[in-house]
Amino acid sequence: MTDRVVLDELSRVGAVRRLSAEQVSVLNGLGLVDLRPRPDGTWLLLPTDRVGVVRYGDLEVQVRPKVGVARLLFLLGYARDPGFRPEDVDGMVEPDLWPALAHALARQAERALQRGVLQGYVTVEDALPLVRGRIRLADQIARRPATLVPIEVRYDDFAADIPENQILRTALRRMLAVPGVAQAVRSRLSYLDSRLPTVRIIPYGAPIPSWRLTRLNARYAPALRLAELVLRHQSAEPGPDGIKVSAFVVPMPAVFEDFVTTALREALATYGGHTHRQYTTPLDEQNRMTIRPDVVHTIGGRPVAIFDAKYKLESAGGRYGNADTYQMLTYCTVLDVPTGFLVYAQGDDASGVHRIRRTSIDVVHFALNLEATPRELLNQIAALADQAMAARPAILRATPAHITT
């Protein structure tokens, strides 16, 4: 019988369990929860800044994201690929991560394969009794110096073993290896896997093959974007005593920062210039210290907008920590930008402009409502970009949009 521990991302109560040394080692290694020993030999499990689920033997620990599974997957997907659309995760109603992922992957894969398995030209290297394509002379000499057949050849074949199908089938296989998926969904995943019998499985740790959206593979796109999330964030490997560890764990501060960066880059593209991630520049005249804002937009090489993403909650009094404002003041001073934006993951009631005394610098607290729909969330980012560019120095407001340096 599985012992399930389910915690909310913001829980301060946690859960108490008696854990083995192996379980403590696995949980500490993945960082999903903070383990605190108690005098009676039990452990208090508290959420960290990560969400996801870990299954080890008969123990399952899950930290549910405050924004819900569908929104989490949208943030993950869009941060990696702005082509990831809200409809790619529409219809997710399961509160638990693995069942939701499995159901969504099955649904999208069924839609992708509804009109048949996509095929394309692939390069094949093989040893054949007859010449097909080109002879690989170097391999022939190295492997068969004294024989004429078989012949080492390379040729193009029109087949199903293309990157799109490799990504899709590997994700199906990895979801089938996850415990806790309903039998009905597991049967759907198995059937979909059986439709791709000649497609190679991507080994664990191997890079994900690249693919490019075209007219021919457009019907695969939603399934591929979801499959890539499974491949990037899900793991299954032996634990300290040989028992399999299955995990899907993501750090929310990094997810939020990646999403904000990508969404701002897309929103600022219409203004010209260039959007930099982790913009690094000296803090002092001696070049001994540096600053590194999350996002800086430049026009003609000059910084005109600064953003820093903060995945944290406001205090009980409705305010954020002063340290963030001190940090942004430093960024604005060094880069000579009049307005800096601190982007928080919280409701929209905490936004506000703070004019720093004896300066002409404004620090804006801009709170994103992550509980909004994906489209509304992207609209919030667009509004943030518009506000930032409206605040740039007047001399730069008329800069032609075609300037991209």
PyMOL commands that set and color helices and strands:
alter all, ss='L'
color gray80, all
select helices_A, chain A and resi 21-30+69-80+86-89+97-113+137-143+163-176+183-194+218-233+252-271+322-335+348-350+374-390+394-397
alter helices_A, ss='H'
color red, helices_A
select strands_A, chain A and resi 3-8+15-17+33-37+43-47+50-56+59-64+120-128+134-135+151-159+234-238+244-251+274-277+281-282+290-291+295-299+302-310+339-345+352-355+362-368
alter strands_A, ss='S'
color yellow, strands_A
deselect
rebuild
show_as cartoon
